[in-house]
Amino acid sequence: MRIVGDLTMHDDSSALTTAAAFSDTDREAVYRAIFTRRDVRDQFLPTPVEDDVLQRLLTAAHHAPSVGFMQPWNFITIRKPDTRQQIWQAFSRANDEARDMFSEDKKQLYGSLKLEGIRKAPLNLCITCDRTRGGKVVLGRTHDPSMDLYSTVCAVQNLWLAARTEGIGVGWVSIFHQDDVREILGIPEHVAIVAYLCIGYVDQLYDQPELQKKGWRKRLELSDLIFEEGWRQ
Amino acid sequence: MRIVGDLTMHDDSSALTTAAAFSDTDREAVYRAIFTRRDVRDQFLPTPVEDDVLQRLLTAAHHAPSVGFMQPWNFITIRKPDTRQQIWQAFSRANDEARDMFSEDKKQLYGSLKLEGIRKAPLNLCITCDRTRGGKVVLGRTHDPSMDLYSTVCAVQNLWLAARTEGIGVGWVSIFHQDDVREILGIPEHVAIVAYLCIGYVDQLYDQPELQKKGWRKRLELSDLIFEEGWRQ
């Protein structure tokens, strides 16, 4: 990718550079990635994700903002069917528990939803946050201990948007007991599991969020969510 | 924005649609937003951010993924100089405490860093997460109670990348006692403060993260952060 190369070349420079707005077409490309990104559960094609494409996605993740430039993330790729089967079993147990938490009227709809693509997507990716990276005192994390977790989420979102441009779908699976995933992947205690992603090429996507389409919840009015100068003002 | 309009028109449709990879130029635009986005503290111009541009940024945030389509976020805009002065005082007190936490060799460098643009940026934005939205049981949050906070962080990152394309810089300030910000803005207890952002037009940006440029920390090698099939494999 040309852009990655250019930035790498600049790594030793320290100057401020001109930063204009993007052209209309470039700006629209970014908005298009944002508006057409979906949480994919079932549209994955079996086509493998090539190493150079994966490298671009992880480079995008690695260029997320991080508190104190801590870069607390690690990326664990999972392709082996046996490992994915174990992860799926952990999901499946947790999902049974989850369904039983809902009221009767929601339980049936919940049960009908496909909520993961662990075995269908050719690539799974676990993104973690090493809480100890950079020492005990981290610039910007002194008053909000969650900031390193939030940095890691920014990396997830960068990867998700980059994937959209590559024709690759991403689905975030959160219905696990974290200790199950921790044990299967051998993740140590000081490392938090932030996201478990299913990744693969797609040739179709929903034109609106799947949970909206399937009647789970509606999109809220943006204007109802904006306040001026203080809460509810 | 044409793209927003198209999507709104499709809101009642429920079909899967074709989802190709982006053209090379559109793809590079998205990577360029990701790689040239900076955490801005001092480059803000006084030019006001127009309402239609702010609306585009908030629409981008509102199209972030959210657990169970919960959309837990609110957006509080802060422009009044008096409110920004109060917020800056809360930052300033916390920053004095933060500086004293670092070892002697880091303390001087820490003190020399500008870590916020609260009064210089013409617009501040507090992004919150209503933990109660959508009821007690939220699809996908049943086993990881932080998922709604993570959704809100995805909204922050969407806004940050959209802002880059508009020629607008964003800086995330995290050095506060949350209760100070809560009191100043009147935010209720069930709502978490996720991000406090300084926002304004910029015509210059650092070509690498400011903390890297100023010798605080180096960028890690991406290859050291990737494992295959399990931790440290």
Interface residues (C-beta under 8 A of the other chain):
Chain A: M1 R2 I3 V4 L7 H10 D11 S13 S14 A15 L16 T17 T18 A19 A20 A21 F22 T25 D26 R27 E28 A29 V30 Y31 R32 A33 I34 F35 T36 R37 D39 Q43 R56 L58 T59 A60 H62 H63 A64 P65 V67 G68 F69 M70 Q71 W73 N74 F75 I76 T77 I78 R79 K80 T83 A94 E97 A98 M101 F102 Y110 L113 L115 G134 V137 L139 G140 R141 T142 H143 D144 S146 M147 L149 Y150 V153 C154 V156 Q157 N158 W160 L161 A162 R164 T165 E166 G167 I168 G169 W172 S174 I175 F176 H177 Q178 I184 L185 G186 I187 P188 V191 V194 A195 V202 D203 Q204 L205 Y206 D207 Q208 P209 L211 Q212 K213 W216 R217 R219 L220 L222 L225 I226 F227 E228 E229 G230 W231 R232 Q233
Chain B: M1 R2 I3 V4 L7 H10 D11 S13 S14 A15 L16 T17 T18 A19 A20 A21 F22 T25 D26 R27 E28 A29 V30 Y31 R32 A33 I34 F35 T36 R37 D39 Q43 R56 L58 T59 A60 H62 H63 A64 P65 V67 G68 F69 M70 Q71 W73 N74 F75 I76 T77 I78 R79 K80 T83 A94 E97 A98 M101 F102 Y110 L113 L115 G134 V137 L139 G140 R141 T142 H143 D144 S146 M147 L149 Y150 V153 C154 V156 Q157 N158 W160 L161 A162 R164 T165 E166 G167 I168 G169 W172 S174 I175 F176 H177 Q178 I184 L185 G186 I187 P188 V191 V194 A195 V202 D203 Q204 L205 Y206 D207 Q208 P209 L211 Q212 K213 W216 R217 R219 L220 L222 L225 I226 F227 E228 E229 G230 W231 R232 Q233
